[in-house]
Every structure is written in structure tokens, then in C-alpha cells.
Amino acid sequence: MKQLENTFKLACLVNGKRTELEIDSSRSLLDLIREDLGLKGTKEGCGEGECGACMVLVDGRAVNSCLMMAVQVHGKEMVTIEGIKGKDGGLHPLQKTFIAEGAVQCGFCTPGLIIASEALLRRNPKATLEEIKLELTGNLCRCTGYEKVLSAVEKARGKK
Amino acid sequence: MDAKNLKVVNKPVIKMDALGLACGEPAFTDDVEFKGLLTGKILWSPHAHARIKKIDVSAALKVPGVKAVLTYKDLPRVPHTTAGQGYPEPSPYDSYTLDNKVRFVGDRVAAVAAETPEAAKEALSKIKVEYELLPAVFDTFEAMKDGAPVIHDEEDSKNIPDAKHNIAAKFDFEVKNGEWFKEADFVFEHSWSIPYLQHCAIEPHITIAHFDNTGRLVLRTSTQVPFHVRRIVAQALKIPVKKIRVVKPRIGGGFGSKQEVLLEDITAALALKTGRPVKLEYTRKETFISSRTRHPAVCRMKAGVKKDGTITDAEMEITLNTGAYGSHALTVMMCSGSHTIPMYRVKNNIRFIGRSVYTNLPVAGAYRGYGATQGFFAWECLMDMMAAKIGMDPVEFRKMNYIKLGEGSPVFKAMGEGREGVEQVITSTGLFEAIQKGSDEIKWTEKKLKYAAQSGPIRRGVGVACMMQGSGIPEVDMASATMKMNEDGSFNLLVGAADLGTGSDTILAQIAAEVLGIKTDDIIVTSSDTDITPFDVGAYASSTTFISGGAVKKTAEKVRDMILEVGAKILDQKKEDLRLEDGKVVAKDGASCSLSEVANTSLYYYNQHQITASASHFAHTSPPPFQANFAEVEVDTETGQVKILDYVSCVDCGTAINPQLAEGQNDGAVLNGISHTLSEAMEFSSNGTPLNASFRRYKIFSAADTPPVRTFIIPSWEPAGPFGAKSVSEIGINGPLPAVANAIYNACGVWLFEAPFTPDKVLKAIQKGKNKGL
């Protein structure tokens, strides 16, 4: 049986929805997302913050959820790939350009890449190719060679 | 023939799973939840070579939540190979699901299943193992010597040609048309080496074993070879094939590492033992140590050339390190010669000497390029050495000697994969155009001239490499497909082909759509479920477009025939006067009916039947795709740092069924090759422990590291391929090592023989060159 003192009452915004649940305070954010919230779009590729497949937005910043404790999002706003939407509620411009440019191959790293790109474009809507490349350094992809990923992010600039 | 009149094929149709993947839909093995799922974990050997004297699992079994602990005592001892290849596999049967001996740091010792990952981990720590340590060997040349530790000393392994000398596979072949090197004006001999390299698919290996409502075992697994998985698990655990279903969901990359039965047997064993669903997933560290790698190799090549540019003789001796088990040991070795030596015409003598050697290091296996990567590093650097000596431009030297349309090579017949190869001649090539296009894009002539007169510590250079690969394994690979028509004129396409992120579901739908005159939106693809889809060997050997595509085309043609039959009845016309176009049956006189009308007529009205067909396909040849690659580099001769400024890759893959996806395949292959060239190598301690088993220490290229990689598709038409197509997925990985090595030579006059070209090695080579007065 889990000890009561190890539980934590977590309250946060997940993809715009107020979410409250009792969790083990030692739970990683990634486990919270995938297992407790059942949001499977966030992936584990390395578990040590190197590959970026587990990236989510916390208060607008892209973070590796495998490196964060779930309790760290208490009182914060979290967006996972399932919450990435365009202004009209449909596809987000990044999703559209990733699909159109052929930037999705196996797709395992795609949610993380889209999250990282979204964080950058929110902060810097006119990011240059060099800035995009630097921002995506934390997202490893072995399929695409990044060529089509980079053009997808470039094409999504300035779109809503 | 050309692709001009095609409507769906050769078009950048959007990849059919891209939408779901971009939205994070639950598509992968681990994205579905199973009630009562146990966590499986494996205890790994801390020793490079040891016998298990005693193993005590009693304390592990007492850990709360632990449901099973398996050791070699609990499982049938069945020698098999983990290589997911056609049956009978040409790899030695030298593996056991669990054994009483461990052969590398990271070999399986025991497996547990528990209610939680924590309980599973705790159980692992409580398994008491007493080992008898055995002497270990890590170098292939040491391992072949008399008296070296014998890694496979067990009596029941099969098809090991010389276990005493740790030789897992060997093959020698010679074409002799005269005295060796007699006609040569110059003879060159060098050795090139490649280290342990990891695939680094971002999705780690994972299998979930569960049971259906009749008690059959279902393996939901990240694999490139569902049908081979079913067969090998049945073999290793001694259960009937009919009791196993293998389901391949979306796969997060494979690159060959998932052409392997890596987790399925042990996960199945844990599920069978507990009667519960079990998930076994590798950590990233485990993926580095205990999955598969590229075969490290030393490739010695000796070749002779005449002053006029004729290559007189060529000898390749390749020694591959297969690690502790011989997965793909023979076939990778064969491809290192069969996919490379025929690239250039050799006038007199050809010799190939191949050895795959066991060592107490991680297990090598299939990896994109499959031996050709190792072979081309040597062959293409040697080409530049010869060109330099005879004063010929490397591009012109290649143009003069590359294998032309209609030409063959004795190597094709002599070197197959586990059996004799097939005789074949080149039936399509765009290599000349590829070389031209690449030269133009990189500005070869202009830059050659410019870089000839450089001074100062920063030097630039350009380099070229040409490559070929295969399209499937001739007379070995087989694929099949089934199609059925629905009331609305849509179709289900069932294929055994395993899309592992490559987009094969999409291109196979394009092939079917082209035949049936419809859009890919009207095709619903189901791939790789051994209960539902027909057989396919799987996604490897660059076979899917060529072999599986051939099966889909034949299937669609049969379906077309059945549609026209019904259409003829509806329109009251002769079948020969009908064709399929824009979702309709159209007659010569313009009369037409919709496909939906055809479907409904067949299902409910005329000679009631389901319009459905199946077809299989195999090939007698393996038409090579070709490439010309060009690299422009900058070398800091004071630090040894090499920077790639531009990389041009011109690809002849016949007709690109989907140019966008073909480009994507090539971009990824090339960058993987560039990453091999400048960065990657697994490192080991003196006792065989991997030292850099993480993305932090084993550096693969990120977006910021990436030079411009420019892929150009050069069309040709392969008569044996579906709509003129050949393969595209592997070839691109073979270019960067030689193209960059040749560019470095052009920049600063030194050759590099050992990958990766890290600053220390480059600097050492420059220093050595300076001592020689270069």
C-alpha cells in the first residue's frame, strides 16, 4: 500500500482543462501524462532529457517531461501535443506544415518537435533558420535528416 | 517508358498516417493500455564471458508483486538465430532464449515479470548468480588465432563454420583471368575501418505479449519482420505457429535494428509463465548495449590500375566483428562485397575474402546499408587514390569505369545471401545523369580549381563517391497482398509489408490507386498483422517498394480485371473496350459507370460475388539503385575539425513512387551516414563494458549540427519494378564516409582510414602527412 504522506494533490491546467488528481509525489511528469492522464502522444525516447520526444509546454516553455516531477506543474498550465490546435480549433499551422512538407516519417519524435517549434514561434515568431536549428537541438530525429522538419517550421512562421 | 502519364504514382501524395502522428494519436506499441499488464525486465550479464555456475532466484520470487522469474532452467534449449530472415535463415543457430553461459556485457541472464517496474527492478537485484569467469576476446584478429577463447563452445549450435576460431561466417571467391596485377601500372593496398555503430531509432525496442479470448498469444511489437517473429518465437519456445499472432502497430524507426527477434521470445515466455499480459521495453541504455549494432569492420582492399584508367584487378578482404552472436553474420559480409565490387568494371581478376568473427562484445546485426557501408568506404576511397596517381579527375575516372546499362558482373552470380546469387545485368541506370547533376550542384570543376591553390590553416575541399545497393533479395524475398472492394468504391488493401515509418503503406496505396484509376483516399491500408494480412518477409533489404510493390500491383491488376468484368455487364460493352479512370469504368464511346455501382452490382445483383484478389511477388533480379554523392568540406588543419559545408546526393531509384517520401528517405540515410562519418562510435572499457551507452555520450547529429543535405531524384525506368521503381531506403547511408574522406584529401592531402573522422584523428593524419613532406 502506498503511504499517504507520499501523495500530493495536484491541480493544473492540462490542454486548457482544469485537472485535479491525487498522485504519488515521486511521480515523473511523463508518467503523469502517459499513465495518469492517458495522453499517449508524449513519448519516451531516452528518459534522460536528451532526445526531446517527451516534450510538453509548461507555462509556454518546452520542457522534457521525463526530467520533471509531476508536482512541478502544480498551479501551472501544461499543453501536450493533444492540446496543440490552430486558432480555429482545427490543425495547428505546425501540424499542417509538418504533414504537407513530409516532415513526419516514423512520427515518434514529431510531437516533441512540434512542441519545441511552437515554444520557439510563440517567443520568436520570426525565428531565422539558424534560430530554429538551435532551438531544435534538443529533439533528436533519426528518420528525416531534419531537412523537411526545418522547412516545415520555416513555413509555419507567421501562420495561426 | 517513363513516369509522364502516371496520375498517382510519382506524385507527392501526403503520407497517410502523418495526420494522426502529428496530432499524437495513440499509434505505437506502448500507446494502448492492457488491464493487468505486468512489467518485464531482464538481468544483464556484467561479464564479457562467463559460465553461470549457480543461479538462485528464491529471494527475487519473494519480492512483493513479482509473478515470474525465468532462467535457462525454465525454458527449452533451442538453438536458433535472432536474425529475422527468410527460412532457413543463413545466420548460424547460436542463440538461446536463455543460456547457462553469457558472452558479452549485456547478455541475458534472467528475466522477471512483476506488477510494477519497481518490483521488477528489485527482483533483478535479488537474483544471486555465481559466475565462472572465462577469458574474453574483443579483437577479431585475436579471436581467430589458435588458442583464443572459444565463445561458442556449446555442442548444439548449428551452422557455425569454425567455432574453434570464432568464425561465424566465411566466404572466399575468385575470378581469375590471368596473373594478378600483371597488367597494372600501379597497385594500391590499404585498410579502412568502421567502429561499433548504433541505429538510434527514437522509439526503443518494445514488445507487449497478451492473450486473445481464445487464449492465443498476441505479440504487439515494434518489428520490421512480423512473420519472421511469429516463426522464430514458435521455434524458440516450441509452440505452434497457429497459437501466435503478431501485430505491428506504427513503428518509431528501425533502420535494421528491428529486423530481429530481440524481445518477443522472452516477453512471450514471461506471458506464458504468468498467464498475464507483459510489457518489456528497453531503456535507451539497453538499446545501446543489448540490441544490435552495425558490424564493425576492417576492410582491406588492393587494386591495380593502368595509366589509361583501366582497373585491372580488385581484391577485398573484409573482417567483420559480429559480436557475441552471429546475427546476419554471413549476409552482411556477403553484401559488403556483392553490393560494392560490381560498381566498377574490373578487367582481369577479382577476389573476395570475407570473415565474420565472434568477439565478447555487443551483437551486430542488420543496419541500413548492410555491409555496403563498410565496403564502399574502402572501394570509393581507393578509387580516388587511383585517380590521383594516374592524374585523372575522380569524376571522370568513375564515369569511365562504373557499371553501365546492359553490363553484368561475375560477383552477382557468385555472391548471394546464404545461397548462390543470380546472374543479372543492369536494366536501368541514371548514374551518368546523377554524376552530372551532382557535379553541377557542387560546382565540381570550379571548386577543384579554386581549392588547388590554398594556403593558411583553413582548407576547403570537394569529394565524390558513387554507390549502388539492391532492391530486395532475388529469389529469396517474397511479398503478397490482398485487396477487396467495398460498396462505396473504396478498397481495403491488406499487405504483409511492414511500414516502420518509411511511408510504405502510402506508396503501396499509390501503386494500387494508379492501377485502379482512383485516389489513395479510397484505399484503406492494413499492414502487418499475421492473422489478417498475407505473408511478406518484412521491411528489409530495400525490398518493400520493389517486391511488396510488385505484389500490390499484381493484386490491383487482378481486381481491375474483375471490376471490368462487372462493368462490361452493366454497360453492356465488351470488356476489352473498358478502362478505369477517375473512379469510374469508362467505355471507348464515353459511357461509364461508377465503381460504387460496380461494387453494389457484384455484391447484390449480378453473379453475386466479392470483388477481391490476392497475389504474390518475388523477383529473379535485384536491380540496383545508384547514387552520386558530393561533399564540400572545410578542414581546420590546426585543430583537426572537419565541417561539411554542402552535401549533394543524387539518387537514381527508378521511378520515385512518392518523390517527397523518397527524398525524406534519402535525407535521413545521408544524415545518418554523415553522423557516422564525423561523430559516432561506441566505446568499450578493457573488459568489454560499453562506456558511452547514452545520447549524452554517443552523439548523433541534431538539427544544429546538420549541414545542408540536398537530395535530387534522378529518374530512370526499371522494367522489373512496379511503374519503373527501384529501391531508395538504404543506399544513401553509404556515401558520406568516402565522399567526406575524399573531400578531406582534396582539402589537405591526407587520407583517413578510420571512422569517425574526429579532430584527433584528422590532426594525427595531418601531422603524419607533414612528416612525409606533404
HADDOCK unambig.tbl for C-alpha pairs under 7 A between the chains (distance, minus, plus):
assign (segid A and resid 40 and name CA) (segid B and resid 24 and name CA) 6.85 0.50 0.50
assign (segid A and resid 40 and name CA) (segid B and resid 26 and name CA) 5.47 0.50 0.50
assign (segid A and resid 40 and name CA) (segid B and resid 31 and name CA) 5.47 0.50 0.50
assign (segid A and resid 41 and name CA) (segid B and resid 24 and name CA) 3.76 0.50 0.50
assign (segid A and resid 41 and name CA) (segid B and resid 25 and name CA) 5.86 0.50 0.50
assign (segid A and resid 41 and name CA) (segid B and resid 26 and name CA) 6.22 0.50 0.50
assign (segid A and resid 45 and name CA) (segid B and resid 202 and name CA) 5.31 0.50 0.50
assign (segid A and resid 45 and name CA) (segid B and resid 203 and name CA) 5.50 0.50 0.50
assign (segid A and resid 45 and name CA) (segid B and resid 204 and name CA) 6.39 0.50 0.50
assign (segid A and resid 45 and name CA) (segid B and resid 284 and name CA) 6.99 0.50 0.50
assign (segid A and resid 46 and name CA) (segid B and resid 283 and name CA) 6.66 0.50 0.50
assign (segid A and resid 46 and name CA) (segid B and resid 284 and name CA) 4.90 0.50 0.50
assign (segid A and resid 50 and name CA) (segid B and resid 695 and name CA) 6.04 0.50 0.50
assign (segid A and resid 50 and name CA) (segid B and resid 696 and name CA) 6.44 0.50 0.50
assign (segid A and resid 81 and name CA) (segid B and resid 23 and name CA) 6.20 0.50 0.50
assign (segid A and resid 81 and name CA) (segid B and resid 24 and name CA) 5.83 0.50 0.50
assign (segid A and resid 82 and name CA) (segid B and resid 23 and name CA) 6.10 0.50 0.50
assign (segid A and resid 82 and name CA) (segid B and resid 24 and name CA) 6.09 0.50 0.50
assign (segid A and resid 95 and name CA) (segid B and resid 22 and name CA) 5.74 0.50 0.50
assign (segid A and resid 99 and name CA) (segid B and resid 18 and name CA) 5.69 0.50 0.50
assign (segid A and resid 99 and name CA) (segid B and resid 19 and name CA) 6.45 0.50 0.50
assign (segid A and resid 100 and name CA) (segid B and resid 14 and name CA) 6.60 0.50 0.50
assign (segid A and resid 102 and name CA) (segid B and resid 660 and name CA) 6.40 0.50 0.50
assign (segid A and resid 102 and name CA) (segid B and resid 661 and name CA) 6.67 0.50 0.50
assign (segid A and resid 104 and name CA) (segid B and resid 18 and name CA) 5.78 0.50 0.50
assign (segid A and resid 105 and name CA) (segid B and resid 501 and name CA) 4.99 0.50 0.50
assign (segid A and resid 105 and name CA) (segid B and resid 502 and name CA) 5.92 0.50 0.50
assign (segid A and resid 105 and name CA) (segid B and resid 503 and name CA) 6.82 0.50 0.50
assign (segid A and resid 106 and name CA) (segid B and resid 251 and name CA) 6.35 0.50 0.50
assign (segid A and resid 106 and name CA) (segid B and resid 252 and name CA) 5.00 0.50 0.50
assign (segid A and resid 106 and name CA) (segid B and resid 253 and name CA) 5.60 0.50 0.50
assign (segid A and resid 106 and name CA) (segid B and resid 500 and name CA) 6.43 0.50 0.50
assign (segid A and resid 106 and name CA) (segid B and resid 501 and name CA) 3.40 0.50 0.50
assign (segid A and resid 106 and name CA) (segid B and resid 502 and name CA) 6.53 0.50 0.50
assign (segid A and resid 107 and name CA) (segid B and resid 21 and name CA) 5.37 0.50 0.50
assign (segid A and resid 107 and name CA) (segid B and resid 22 and name CA) 6.94 0.50 0.50
assign (segid A and resid 107 and name CA) (segid B and resid 252 and name CA) 6.60 0.50 0.50
assign (segid A and resid 107 and name CA) (segid B and resid 501 and name CA) 6.96 0.50 0.50
assign (segid A and resid 108 and name CA) (segid B and resid 202 and name CA) 6.73 0.50 0.50
assign (segid A and resid 108 and name CA) (segid B and resid 203 and name CA) 6.45 0.50 0.50
assign (segid A and resid 108 and name CA) (segid B and resid 252 and name CA) 5.06 0.50 0.50
assign (segid A and resid 109 and name CA) (segid B and resid 202 and name CA) 6.87 0.50 0.50
assign (segid A and resid 110 and name CA) (segid B and resid 22 and name CA) 6.07 0.50 0.50
assign (segid A and resid 111 and name CA) (segid B and resid 22 and name CA) 6.19 0.50 0.50
assign (segid A and resid 111 and name CA) (segid B and resid 24 and name CA) 6.06 0.50 0.50
assign (segid A and resid 133 and name CA) (segid B and resid 703 and name CA) 5.11 0.50 0.50
assign (segid A and resid 133 and name CA) (segid B and resid 704 and name CA) 4.65 0.50 0.50
assign (segid A and resid 134 and name CA) (segid B and resid 704 and name CA) 5.19 0.50 0.50
assign (segid A and resid 136 and name CA) (segid B and resid 703 and name CA) 6.03 0.50 0.50
assign (segid A and resid 137 and name CA) (segid B and resid 702 and name CA) 5.27 0.50 0.50
assign (segid A and resid 137 and name CA) (segid B and resid 703 and name CA) 5.44 0.50 0.50
assign (segid A and resid 137 and name CA) (segid B and resid 704 and name CA) 5.59 0.50 0.50
assign (segid A and resid 140 and name CA) (segid B and resid 702 and name CA) 5.77 0.50 0.50
assign (segid A and resid 141 and name CA) (segid B and resid 202 and name CA) 6.78 0.50 0.50
assign (segid A and resid 142 and name CA) (segid B and resid 200 and name CA) 6.84 0.50 0.50
assign (segid A and resid 142 and name CA) (segid B and resid 201 and name CA) 6.14 0.50 0.50
assign (segid A and resid 142 and name CA) (segid B and resid 202 and name CA) 6.86 0.50 0.50
assign (segid A and resid 142 and name CA) (segid B and resid 668 and name CA) 6.53 0.50 0.50
assign (segid A and resid 142 and name CA) (segid B and resid 672 and name CA) 6.99 0.50 0.50
assign (segid A and resid 143 and name CA) (segid B and resid 253 and name CA) 6.89 0.50 0.50
assign (segid A and resid 143 and name CA) (segid B and resid 668 and name CA) 4.85 0.50 0.50
assign (segid A and resid 144 and name CA) (segid B and resid 664 and name CA) 5.61 0.50 0.50
assign (segid A and resid 144 and name CA) (segid B and resid 665 and name CA) 6.89 0.50 0.50
assign (segid A and resid 144 and name CA) (segid B and resid 667 and name CA) 6.00 0.50 0.50
assign (segid A and resid 144 and name CA) (segid B and resid 668 and name CA) 4.38 0.50 0.50
assign (segid A and resid 145 and name CA) (segid B and resid 667 and name CA) 5.09 0.50 0.50
assign (segid A and resid 145 and name CA) (segid B and resid 668 and name CA) 4.06 0.50 0.50
assign (segid A and resid 145 and name CA) (segid B and resid 671 and name CA) 5.16 0.50 0.50
assign (segid A and resid 146 and name CA) (segid B and resid 703 and name CA) 5.90 0.50 0.50
assign (segid A and resid 147 and name CA) (segid B and resid 667 and name CA) 6.88 0.50 0.50
